[in-house]
C-alpha cells in the first residue's frame, strides 16, 4: 500500500513540475481594422470600410511547443465606389500549434494552424438577398519566428504566418441566403451535409500573418503593438473574397 502511495505522490510531483515548465498567458487586443469584401453572387464590385477589431486569446508555451488560440471579432460598415452600403461582420477562432524542430534555426518553429472563420454580409440595398454568408474550417502549415533583445532582454519580437490547404466550406447559395439544400423539405442535418463543400488546395485559399513587438514588465506581463493580416478566397457555387488588416494594442497577462 505504501508503495502505491509513494508512486501516486511521485506522479503528482512530476505533473506539478511539468506544469511549472509551461508558461500560460491570457491576451487581449484592440485597434483599427480595415477590410474589403467582394461577393460575386451579388456584385463584382469591392466593398471597403474600417472600424474597430477585438481579439481575446490564450497561449501555452514550453521549451519545445507553443499552443495559441485567438478569438477575433469585427463589425465593419463598408461601401463601394458608387455609394452602396454593406455591413460586414467578421468572426474567427484561429489556433496555432508550433514545434521546435532540431533541424531548424534556434529562433524558428514550425507547425500547423486551424481557422474557423465566419463572414456575414448585410447589403443595405438588397431586399430578398440578405444576409449573405460564408463559413469555412480549414487546416494548413504555419511558421513562427521569435527574437528577444534589449539590455535586460525586456523586448520581444515575433512573426508567424499560416496557409490553409484543406478543410470544408459552408456558404449561401447563388440566389438565396440559405444554401439550396435548406430550401427542400428534409431534416436539417441532411441539408447541412449536402451543403458542405471541400476546401480545395489552390482553389480555395486562406492565408495570413501576425507581426508583434512587446515590452516585458517587472511582473512578467507584457504590452505591445501588432499587425494582423488575413486573406481568403472561397469558391462554392460562387466566389467570394475578403481581406482585413488589423492594427492593435495588446496586453499579455501571465497566469
C-alpha positions in Angstrom: 0.0 0.0 0.0 2.8 2.4 0.9 4.4 1.7 -2.5 1.2 2.8 -4.3 1.0 6.0 -2.1 4.6 6.8 -2.9 4.0 6.2 -6.6 1.0 8.5 -6.6 2.9 11.2 -4.8 5.7 10.9 -7.4 3.3 11.2 -10.2 1.6 14.3 -8.6 5.0 16.0 -8.1 6.1 15.2 -11.7 2.8 16.6 -13.0 3.4 19.8 -11.0 6.9 20.1 -12.3 5.9 19.7 -15.9 3.0 22.2 -15.3 5.5 24.7 -14.0 7.6 24.4 -17.1 4.7 25.8 -19.2 4.1 29.5 -19.4 0.4 30.3 -19.7 -0.8 33.7 -21.0 -4.1 35.4 -21.4 -4.2 38.1 -24.1 -6.5 40.9 -25.2 -6.0 43.3 -28.0 -8.0 46.0 -29.8 -7.4 48.5 -32.6 -8.5 49.8 -36.0 -9.3 47.3 -38.7 -9.5 48.0 -42.4 -11.2 45.4 -44.7 -12.6 44.8 -48.1 -15.0 42.2 -49.4 -16.4 41.0 -52.7 -19.3 38.6 -53.2 -19.6 37.8 -56.9 -23.0 36.3 -56.5 -24.3 39.8 -55.6 -21.8 42.1 -57.3 -18.3 42.2 -58.8 -17.7 45.4 -57.0 -15.4 45.7 -54.0 -16.9 47.0 -50.7 -14.4 48.7 -48.4 -14.5 50.1 -44.9 -12.9 50.4 -41.5 -13.9 50.0 -37.8 -12.5 48.5 -34.6 -11.4 44.9 -34.2 -11.1 42.9 -31.0 -9.3 39.7 -30.0 -9.1 37.5 -26.9 -6.6 34.7 -26.7 -4.7 32.1 -24.7 -1.1 30.8 -25.1 0.5 27.8 -23.5 4.3 27.7 -24.2 7.0 25.3 -23.2 10.6 25.0 -24.5 9.6 22.7 -27.4 5.9 23.5 -28.1 3.6 26.5 -28.2 -0.2 26.4 -28.5 -2.2 29.5 -29.3 -5.9 30.3 -29.6 -7.2 33.6 -30.9 -10.9 34.7 -30.9 -11.4 37.7 -33.2 -14.4 39.9 -34.0 -15.1 43.0 -36.0 -18.3 44.6 -37.4 -17.4 47.0 -40.3 -19.6 49.4 -42.3 -18.5 49.2 -45.9 -19.3 50.8 -49.2 -18.5 50.5 -52.9 -17.4 53.2 -55.3 -21.0 54.1 -56.2 -22.1 54.6 -52.6 -23.9 51.4 -52.0 -23.6 50.2 -48.4 -22.9 46.9 -46.7 -22.3 45.8 -43.1 -19.7 43.2 -42.8 -19.3 41.0 -39.7 -16.1 39.0 -39.4 -15.5 36.5 -36.7 -13.0 33.7 -36.3 -11.4 31.2 -34.0 -7.8 30.7 -35.0 -5.5 28.1 -33.5 -1.7 27.6 -33.9 0.5 24.7 -32.7 4.2 25.2 -33.1 7.0 22.7 -32.5 10.8 23.2 -32.1 12.4 21.1 -34.8 16.1 20.1 -34.2 17.0 20.8 -37.8 15.6 24.4 -37.7 17.5 27.6 -36.6 17.0 28.4 -32.9 14.6 31.2 -33.3 12.2 29.4 -35.7 9.4 27.0 -35.1 7.2 25.0 -37.4 3.7 23.6 -37.0 0.1 23.7 -38.2 -2.9 26.0 -37.9 -6.7 25.8 -38.0 -9.0 28.7 -38.9 -12.8 28.7 -38.2 -14.0 31.9 -39.9 -17.4 33.4 -40.5 -18.2 36.3 -42.8 -21.7 37.7 -42.7 -22.7 40.4 -45.2 -25.7 42.6 -45.0 -26.2 44.5 -48.2 -28.3 47.6 -47.4 -29.9 47.9 -50.8 -30.9 44.2 -51.2 -34.4 43.1 -50.5 -34.6 39.3 -50.5 -30.9 38.6 -50.8 -29.8 39.1 -47.2 -27.9 38.1 -45.3 -25.1 36.6 -47.4 -22.5 34.4 -45.5 -19.5 32.1 -45.7 -18.2 29.8 -43.1 -15.1 27.7 -43.5 -13.0 25.5 -41.3 -9.5 24.9 -42.8 -6.1 23.5 -41.8 -2.6 24.1 -43.0 1.1 24.6 -42.2 2.4 27.5 -40.1 5.7 29.1 -39.3 6.9 31.2 -36.3 10.0 33.4 -35.6 10.8 35.0 -32.3 13.7 37.2 -31.1 14.3 38.6 -27.6 16.6 41.7 -27.3 17.5 44.6 -25.1 20.0 45.0 -22.3 17.7 43.2 -19.9 16.0 41.1 -22.7 12.8 43.0 -22.0 11.9 43.4 -25.7 10.4 40.6 -27.8 9.6 40.5 -31.5 7.6 37.7 -33.1 6.2 36.8 -36.5 4.0 34.0 -37.5 2.2 33.1 -40.7 -0.2 30.4 -41.9 -1.5 29.0 -45.2 -4.7 26.8 -45.1 -4.7 24.0 -47.6 -7.6 21.7 -46.7 -10.9 21.8 -44.9 -14.6 22.4 -45.7 -16.8 25.4 -46.7 -20.4 26.2 -45.9 -22.0 29.2 -47.6 -25.1 30.9 -49.0 -26.4 29.7 -52.4 -26.1 31.6 -55.6 -29.6 33.2 -55.5 -30.8 32.8 -51.8 -29.4 33.4 -48.3 -29.6 29.8 -47.2 -27.9 27.0 -49.2 -30.1 25.3 -51.8 -30.4 22.1 -49.7 -32.3 24.0 -47.0 -35.0 25.1 -49.4 -36.2 21.5 -49.7 -38.3 19.6 -47.1 -35.8 17.3 -45.3 -34.0 17.0 -42.0 -31.8 20.0 -41.1 -28.8 17.7 -40.6 -29.2 16.2 -44.1 -29.4 19.7 -45.6 -26.2 20.7 -43.8 -24.3 17.7 -45.0 -25.5 18.3 -48.6 -24.3 22.0 -48.3 -20.8 21.3 -47.2 -18.1 21.7 -49.9 -14.5 20.5 -49.8 -11.9 23.2 -49.2 -9.6 22.5 -52.2 -5.9 23.5 -52.2 -5.0 26.3 -54.6 -8.7 26.8 -55.5 -9.9 28.0 -52.0 -7.3 29.9 -50.1 -6.9 31.2 -46.6 -3.6 32.8 -45.6 -2.4 35.4 -43.1 0.3 36.6 -40.7 0.8 38.3 -37.3 3.7 40.8 -36.6 4.1 41.8 -32.9 6.6 43.6 -30.7 6.3 43.5 -26.8 7.8 45.1 -23.8 8.1 43.0 -20.7 7.2 44.5 -17.3 8.8 43.6 -14.0 5.8 41.4 -13.0 6.2 39.3 -16.2 3.2 40.8 -18.0 3.7 42.4 -21.5 2.2 45.1 -23.6 3.0 45.9 -27.2 1.9 46.7 -30.7 0.9 44.3 -33.6 -0.5 43.9 -37.0 -2.7 41.0 -38.2 -3.5 40.4 -41.9 -5.7 37.7 -43.3 -6.9 37.0 -46.9 -9.4 34.4 -48.0 -10.6 33.4 -51.5 -13.5 30.9 -51.3 -15.3 29.1 -54.2 -18.6 27.3 -53.7 -21.5 28.0 -56.1 -19.9 31.4 -56.5 -16.7 33.1 -55.5 -16.2 35.4 -52.5 -13.1 37.2 -51.4 -12.1 39.3 -48.4 -9.0 40.7 -46.7 -8.5 42.5 -43.4 -5.6 44.3 -41.8 -5.9 44.9 -38.0 -3.5 47.2 -36.1 -3.8 46.6 -32.4 -2.5 47.4 -28.9 -2.1 44.1 -27.0 -1.8 43.2 -23.3 -0.5 39.8 -22.2 -1.2 38.6 -18.7 0.8 35.7 -17.2 -1.1 33.1 -15.3 
